[in-house]
Amino acid sequence: MDSATKNTYDAIVIGSGISGGWAAKELCELGLKTLVLERGRHVEHIKDYPTANTPPWDFKHRGRMPLSVLKENPYISKAAGYGEDNAHFFIKDKDHPYIQEKPFEWIRGYQVGGKSLTWGRACQRWSKHEFTNPEKFGYGIAWPIGYDDVAPWYSHVEKFIGVCGNKDGIEAMPDGEFLPPFEMNCVQEVISKKINENYPDRHLVHARWAHLTKPNKIHFEQGRVKCQARNMCMRGCPFGGYFSSNSSTLPWAKKTGNLTIRPFSVVHSIIYDEKLGKASGVRVIDTNTKEVFEYKARIIFLNASALNSNLILLNSTSTRFPNGLGNDNGLLGKYVAFQNYRASVGAEMDGFLDKYYFGRNPTELILANYKNLHKQETDYFGGYTTFMGAYRDQHQTDNSIPQIGDAYKDSLTKPGGWKLYMYMQGETVPRITNHVRLSEDQKDQWGIPLLITSVEYDDNDERMIQDFLKESKEMLEKAGCKNIETYENKQAPGLDIHEMGGCRMGKDPKTSLLNGQNQLHLCKNVFVTDGACMTSTGNQSPSILYMALTARAANFAAAEMKKGNL
Ligand SMILES: Cc1cc2nc3c(=O)[nH]c(=O)nc-3n(C[C@H](O)[C@H](O)[C@H](O)COP(=O)(O)OP(=O)(O)OC[C@H]3O[C@@H](n4cnc5c(N)ncnc54)[C@H](O)[C@@H]3O)c2cc1C
């Protein structure tokens, strides 16, 4: 076999995280010899989860990070849940610089599995309104697809990854193929009931989570078993109790015999063949040796995570596309958006002191979006969902308990009163000014231009935050809570870890980069199916939509190849 043949595949997938894992699974099952290129190290399910069973007292710093590490990693160390138990699944800031024109704290996990190892696992479907409202209410362009196009693919993904939840029949949050939910605790039940009594159009219900509460045959076939409610997910789960690429899609793809994964392979760019008028392959740098390789394939799936996919496309220049692949309209890298996580509410609830709960439930409730669903009714655009949790304080904190002596020690061994919290996940408006671009003079250690991020919150977000705080406080007051506190953390974008856009889908090639099948309008054998493709952000957690879009596009691509169209 000559080297050209050796480096030739039917399909190349760039990135092995949540969306890349799905591309690999579908393409391999459809019979395509598929190469997955991953810039990070290999992480094998179970074997490479070094802290999965480590008890808290065996961590050198009891789970916290030393000040020196926090100082060296000012951005990544702010990621939700980051700590001594899982820092090995996050990058180190200094190894992967980028330029913040405006504060943007970019959270990345560079390894086989990407951020699927550390994600929060919330998996609600978008409603039809999230696809249509941006255009209808005048804050975005039309999506080329709607809910009905994705619904079967949501089902396809839900069945395979395992999503627990309840069928609630809520318009703003469609039902899917669910495993049973975790139980609500007594305070969650009460608040849910009270909110619905006081506001009939508001529903505080089980959110949907990629956890196996009652595994089916397909999950056992993946080697995964029931979630043990340990809530140690971000360390990697040896039970496969939650979905990650490492426990699910990648081993499944491997079983077909069609998968090759090449770790330590940073994709520099996609190669465009001017004669053929399509992409012919990718240029890769071995991260250890810095050797440059080229791999060829008939189709390329770009799944490097939203901003890295933008970077790769911007860096894929040719005589035909001097400004980046498919970028005739100059919009590549623009209309980057994210989700608004800046506000939360905390409160206490009297009573229920004879009640507790079983295990460490890794899920929360969700109050489905109740704003701007059917009409534009607020002074800001978009909607928000609200996550909610309730728990007993770790120990008694009653002021009457002495702070010294036997009584104090005794109080430390008993659970305290009930506390609860709510936090928002809000839609943001994609704006042309919120963008990423390449540095003209600064490069990373592999000679790839640094990404410049120029992304910020705006007045629309501020107004949404105020509305969330007012409404949430009022709901909790009416539900009988006390000591209600509101918080606004002023965090920079990026920390939401739901960055999207830059290579958006649309009907019109003049205003978008991708068509309704996630193909670049101008280079049809390149599919972008991670967050870069998002036309708007919606208010629901986005990753399951990336999975559904990826599965849909992969099946389309394989069918087109069979017909000889690609
Ligand atoms: C703490 C946390 C909580 C979260 N909670 C939720 C949640 O509850 N619900 C939800 O929907 N989402 C959640 N997310 C977001 C979710 O993880 C991402 O949306 C999702 O992982 C995106 O999938 P992806 O495939 O685009 O990117 P990733 O999973 O990040 O995978 C991208 C992969 O591409 C690789 N790569 C990057 N550049 C290159 C290159 N040039 N060459 C080769 N490989 C490259 C990376 O190393 C990585 O492995 C959370 C994330 C975190 C960290």
The ligand as a MOL file (V3000), in Angstrom:
LIG
                    3D

  0  0  0     0  0            999 V3000
M  V30 BEGIN CTAB
M  V30 COUNTS 53 58 0 0 0
M  V30 BEGIN ATOM
M  V30 1 C -18.6270 21.7130 33.1170 0
M  V30 2 C -19.4520 21.6580 31.8560 0
M  V30 3 C -20.8320 21.5120 31.9390 0
M  V30 4 C -21.5970 21.4360 30.7680 0
M  V30 5 N -22.9260 21.1660 30.8630 0
M  V30 6 C -23.6700 20.9580 29.7570 0
M  V30 7 C -25.0130 20.5110 29.8540 0
M  V30 8 O -25.5150 20.2270 30.9350 0
M  V30 9 N -25.7220 20.3790 28.7120 0
M  V30 10 C -25.2080 20.6830 27.5050 0
M  V30 11 O -25.9310 20.5940 26.5110 0
M  V30 12 N -23.9060 21.0560 27.3790 0
M  V30 13 C -23.1330 21.2010 28.4650 0
M  V30 14 N -21.8040 21.5640 28.3590 0
M  V30 15 C -21.2800 21.9000 27.0360 0
M  V30 16 C -20.8550 20.6720 26.2500 0
M  V30 17 O -19.7880 20.0320 26.8830 0
M  V30 18 C -20.4510 21.0960 24.8400 0
M  V30 19 O -21.5300 21.7610 24.2310 0
M  V30 20 C -20.0850 19.9080 23.9780 0
M  V30 21 O -19.0430 19.1620 24.5280 0
M  V30 22 C -19.7130 20.3720 22.5920 0
M  V30 23 O -19.4220 19.2490 21.8170 0
M  V30 24 P -18.3310 19.3610 20.6780 0
M  V30 25 O -18.2170 18.0530 20.0320 0
M  V30 26 O -18.6590 20.5290 19.8310 0
M  V30 27 O -17.0020 19.7980 21.4460 0
M  V30 28 P -16.0860 19.0120 22.4860 0
M  V30 29 O -16.8660 18.0390 23.2540 0
M  V30 30 O -15.3210 20.0500 23.2180 0
M  V30 31 O -15.0890 18.2080 21.5350 0
M  V30 32 C -14.2420 18.8610 20.6140 0
M  V30 33 C -13.0110 18.0110 20.4110 0
M  V30 34 O -12.2730 18.5310 19.3140 0
M  V30 35 C -10.8850 18.5150 19.6490 0
M  V30 36 N -10.2180 19.5440 18.8300 0
M  V30 37 C -10.3050 20.8780 18.9670 0
M  V30 38 N -9.5630 21.4890 18.0350 0
M  V30 39 C -9.0060 20.5240 17.2830 0
M  V30 40 C -8.1320 20.5310 16.1690 0
M  V30 41 N -7.6940 21.6730 15.6150 0
M  V30 42 N -7.7290 19.3420 15.6620 0
M  V30 43 C -8.1430 18.1590 16.2120 0
M  V30 44 N -8.9690 18.1070 17.2810 0
M  V30 45 C -9.4080 19.2780 17.7930 0
M  V30 46 C -10.8670 18.7850 21.1250 0
M  V30 47 O -9.6560 18.3490 21.7220 0
M  V30 48 C -12.0810 18.0010 21.6140 0
M  V30 49 O -11.7530 16.6790 21.9570 0
M  V30 50 C -20.9920 21.6050 29.4970 0
M  V30 51 C -19.5930 21.7360 29.4260 0
M  V30 52 C -18.8300 21.7260 30.5850 0
M  V30 53 C -17.3260 21.7740 30.4780 0
M  V30 END ATOM
M  V30 BEGIN BOND
M  V30 1 1 1 2
M  V30 2 1 2 3
M  V30 3 2 2 52
M  V30 4 2 3 4
M  V30 5 1 4 5
M  V30 6 1 4 50
M  V30 7 2 5 6
M  V30 8 1 6 7
M  V30 9 1 6 13
M  V30 10 2 7 8
M  V30 11 1 7 9
M  V30 12 1 9 10
M  V30 13 2 10 11
M  V30 14 1 10 12
M  V30 15 2 12 13
M  V30 16 1 13 14
M  V30 17 1 14 15
M  V30 18 1 14 50
M  V30 19 1 15 16
M  V30 20 1 16 17
M  V30 21 1 16 18
M  V30 22 1 18 19
M  V30 23 1 18 20
M  V30 24 1 20 21
M  V30 25 1 20 22
M  V30 26 1 22 23
M  V30 27 1 23 24
M  V30 28 2 24 25
M  V30 29 1 24 26
M  V30 30 1 24 27
M  V30 31 1 27 28
M  V30 32 2 28 29
M  V30 33 1 28 30
M  V30 34 1 28 31
M  V30 35 1 31 32
M  V30 36 1 32 33
M  V30 37 1 33 34
M  V30 38 1 33 48
M  V30 39 1 34 35
M  V30 40 1 35 36
M  V30 41 1 35 46
M  V30 42 1 36 37
M  V30 43 1 36 45
M  V30 44 2 37 38
M  V30 45 1 38 39
M  V30 46 1 39 40
M  V30 47 2 39 45
M  V30 48 1 40 41
M  V30 49 2 40 42
M  V30 50 1 42 43
M  V30 51 2 43 44
M  V30 52 1 44 45
M  V30 53 1 46 47
M  V30 54 1 46 48
M  V30 55 1 48 49
M  V30 56 2 50 51
M  V30 57 1 51 52
M  V30 58 1 52 53
M  V30 END BOND
M  V30 END CTAB
M  END
